[in-house]
Amino acid sequence: MESNNPHAFNIECLDHVAVRVTDMERSRQWYESVLGLTYYQLEEWGAIPVFLLAGTTGIALFPADPNTTTPDRNSRHVKLDHFAFRLSNEDFNKAREHYNSLGISYEFQDHHYFHSIYTHDPDGHIVELTTLLASPSKFYHSV
C-alpha cells in the first residue's frame, strides 16, 4: 500500500512483539495451546528468542531478568501494554468458544468498528484478539 509518507519506506505489517517472560517453556506451551501459535526456531539463533507465529505475525519470547523485583502489573508506566492478533468474525467467535472450553476468563469490549476479547498470559501480559466488524474501507480509509 502506498502512502503519502515523506520517508523513503513503507511499513508492510506488524512482524512480531517481543515479550519478556519468567518461564520460557510455560509461556511457549500457553501460546501454543491457548492461541494456537506455531513454535518456530532457527538453529542459527540458538534457544533464544522463542518465536511463536500465526502465519508471518507473532511474538518473540525472551527471558525476564530474574534479579529484578516483581513488576507492578497494573502500572501505566513504560511497559508493554498489550498486543493484538486480528481474526475473522467467524474465528473470533471460535476463539471465544475455545477460551470458554479452556475455562480462561476474558474481558469483551465493543470498540464500534471492532470487537475484542482480552486475557492475560502466564506473566500477566495482556493479549487481545480482535475482529473488524465493518468493511476494511470503512475503517482503513486508504484501503
N, C-alpha and C positions, 0 to 999 in steps of 0.2 A: 504494500500500500504506500503510495507516495504521499508526502505531506508538504506543508509549507515550512518545514523545519529549515532554518538558515544554516544548519550544520551539514556536513558532508556525509551523513549517515542516517539510516532509519532503523529503528528497533523493530524486529520481527515479532517477538512474543516473549513471555516470561519463560526463562530456561529452567531455573531452579531457585530454591530458597535454602540457605544454609541454616541448620538448626543445631544448637549445642544441646546435648542430652547427657543424662547421668549414667545410663546403661545402654550401650550401643545395641546389644543383642535384643534386649527387651523392646527398645524402640523400633528396631527393624521388624520384629515379629508383629508389633502393634500395627505399623503402617501396612504391612503385607496383609494381615488378617482383617483389619477394620476397613481400610481404604482400597485394598486390592492392588496396591502398588507393586511393581516388579523390581526385585533386587537386581542391581546392575553393578558389576565390579570389573575393573580393568586390572590385569596382573601388573602392568607397569606402574600403577598408582599405589599398590600395596593395600593394606587393610583400611586406610582412612583417606578420603571420606567414603562412607557407605552411601551409594546413590539408590534411591527408590523412585521409580518413574511410572508415569501414566503416559505412554507414547513418548514424546520428547520433553515433557514437562514433569518436574518432580521436586524432590528435596534431596539435600546432601546432609547426612548426619555426621557431626563431629563430636568428639568427647568434650564434655564440660570440664573445667578446671576443678578437680576435687578439693583443692585447698581454699576455695572461696567460700564465704559464708552463704547460707541459703538465701537466694534472692526473694524479694517481695514480689510475688506473682500478681498482685493487684496494682503494682506501681504503674503509673503512666509515664515514667521517666524513660529515657532512651533504652529501648529493647526491641526485640521482635514482637510486634503486637499480634499479628496473625498472618496466615497465608490462606489463599483460596484456590480451589480447583473448580472449574466450571463444568457442569453436567447438562445433558439434555433434560427436558422436563420429565420424560419417562424415566431416565436414570436417576434423577433427583428423587422421584417417588420410590424407586427401588432402594436407593441409599437410605431413606427414612425407614423403610421396612427392614433393611439389613441392620441398622442401628437398633431398632426395636427388638429384633430377634436376638441380638447380642446383649441386650439389656444396657445399652450405652445411653446415658442421658445426653440430651442436646437441647439447645435453645433454637426455636424457629423465629425468624424475623422476616417481615414483609417490607421490602425496600422499593415498593411500587413497580419498578421495572424488573426487579429480581426477587426471588425468594431464596433465603439462605438458612442453613442449619449450622450451628456452631457447637463444637465439642472440644475436649481437651485431650492431648496425647498424654503418655505416662509422665512427662515432665511438666505438664501444665501449659504447654504451648496451645494457643487457640487455633483450631483447624476449621476452616469454613468450606462448606460445599454450597455452591450457588448455581442457580439456573435463571436464564434470561426468559422473561415472560412475554416480552414484546418482540417484534421482528428486529433483527440487528440494526436495520436502517433507522428505526425509531429511537434507538439509544445511541448507537455509534454513528453520528451524523456523517462521517466520511466514508461509511461502508456502502 
